[in-house]
Amino acid sequence: MTWGNKIRLTVFGESHGPAVGAVLEGLPAGGEIDMEEVLAQMARRAPGHDRSSTPRKESDEPRVLSGLWNGRITGAPLCAVIANADTRSSDYGEIQNIPRPGHADYTAYVRYHGFQDVRGGGRFSGRLTAPLVFAGAVCRQILKRRGVTVGAHVLSVHGVKDVPFDPVHLPAALLEDLSSRYFPTLGPDAERAMRAEIEAARRNLDSVGGVAECAAVGLPAGFGGPLSEGAESVLSSLLFAIPACKGVEFGAGFAAADLFGSENNDPFYYDGGTVRTRTNRAGGILGGITTGMPLVFRAAFKPTPSIGREQDSVDLAAKKNAKLTVRGRHDPCIVPRAVPAVEAAAAVALLDLLS
Ligand SMILES: Cc1cc2nc3c(=O)[nH]c(=O)nc-3n(C[C@H](O)[C@H](O)[C@H](O)COP(=O)(O)O)c2cc1C
């Protein structure tokens, strides 16, 4: 559960254990950290906002054990724990032996020989994004002082679409505004239409997925490197650490596969003394190295696996087919709560690249 090179992030804990937490190493000493701003980011991810998320209530206040003193980074590993208060483990008795289709219960059972903590999804729970958001909230403050701003919006929910980012003209103020909101969209009607889609799925004992689109501006050209050092490799390895993330694409992404080279290449030009591109289908990365244009990527999230309908499964103890009706409290759509996790992963990964 440790990620990173110059910045190293370790995430620990299980959904229904006493706490989850993060250890962040490699941060530059002396930087000021505004805990109010950290709490605001944690609150965006916390459950219980409304009916589009799980009714589980968690205050998600990180308790910092080391690495911060008088509001500044000390240079020691920054360790924070976030208590798990609102757990209802009785909901999970059945899935000990009957795995939820679409969740990690079966694969974890095989991998850990049945000893894994199944309560609330254990280590596979979306709750493990709370420490990630904590780490991201710290890293984005360091990035901001270096002129880099990260922000994301809900691009789609079950096919209901928001307006995509303009990958060439992307004001930092827009990203800042998005990263202060719970259900950020660009278009005025998108949030209402998406919420209606999520609510319809919830009433139908079902769930829906969607796509988060994220950008970073103010990134200088020349960071990253080829092959596994590349910005895409570094970013996507942390994005895929977010549970239910099933796809990541940069710039034009999969759509580039249908273009001619003449359509996909971004022409260069001099803007004063700075080299820029007129279009940005590269999403701000060429050869794994930042171009200086906005970094733009999308992360696709599958529908929440735990749904209220009866489903086919197996009883691993009795070794026979079984029916399962999932109990417990679940998000009918993961995407709004995944948005701050996507921003956090981007912030941690970008600080790693810039360090
Ligand atoms: C913020 C967040 C909240 C989530 N909430 C739930 C949930 O309430 N119920 C559920 O079954 N899965 C939820 N998930 C997804 C599962 O954790 C995930 O699908 C599971 O671990 C299997 O991993 P995989 O989908 O990456 O293969 C959530 C994920 C995130 C990021």
The ligand as a Gaussian input file, in Angstrom:
#p B3LYP/6-31G(d) Opt

LIG

0 1
 C      -15.496000       7.012000      -2.982000
 C      -15.853000       5.569000      -3.256000
 C      -16.980000       5.033000      -2.659000
 C      -17.349000       3.705000      -2.906000
 N      -18.481000       3.226000      -2.307000
 C      -18.856000       1.944000      -2.563000
 C      -20.059000       1.443000      -1.973000
 O      -20.769000       2.137000      -1.239000
 N      -20.398000       0.156000      -2.245000
 C      -19.644000      -0.643000      -3.077000
 O      -19.991000      -1.786000      -3.302000
 N      -18.522000      -0.173000      -3.654000
 C      -18.098000       1.090000      -3.423000
 N      -16.958000       1.561000      -4.001000
 C      -16.251000       0.726000      -5.004000
 C      -15.540000      -0.499000      -4.454000
 O      -14.663000      -0.146000      -3.412000
 C      -14.787000      -1.222000      -5.596000
 O      -15.621000      -1.402000      -6.694000
 C      -14.283000      -2.587000      -5.122000
 O      -13.241000      -2.421000      -4.187000
 C      -13.744000      -3.480000      -6.249000
 O      -12.638000      -2.886000      -6.859000
 P      -12.627000      -2.541000      -8.419000
 O      -13.985000      -2.001000      -8.750000
 O      -11.545000      -1.495000      -8.568000
 O      -12.327000      -3.798000      -9.164000
 C      -16.558000       2.884000      -3.769000
 C      -15.405000       3.445000      -4.362000
 C      -15.059000       4.775000      -4.120000
 C      -13.853000       5.360000      -4.790000

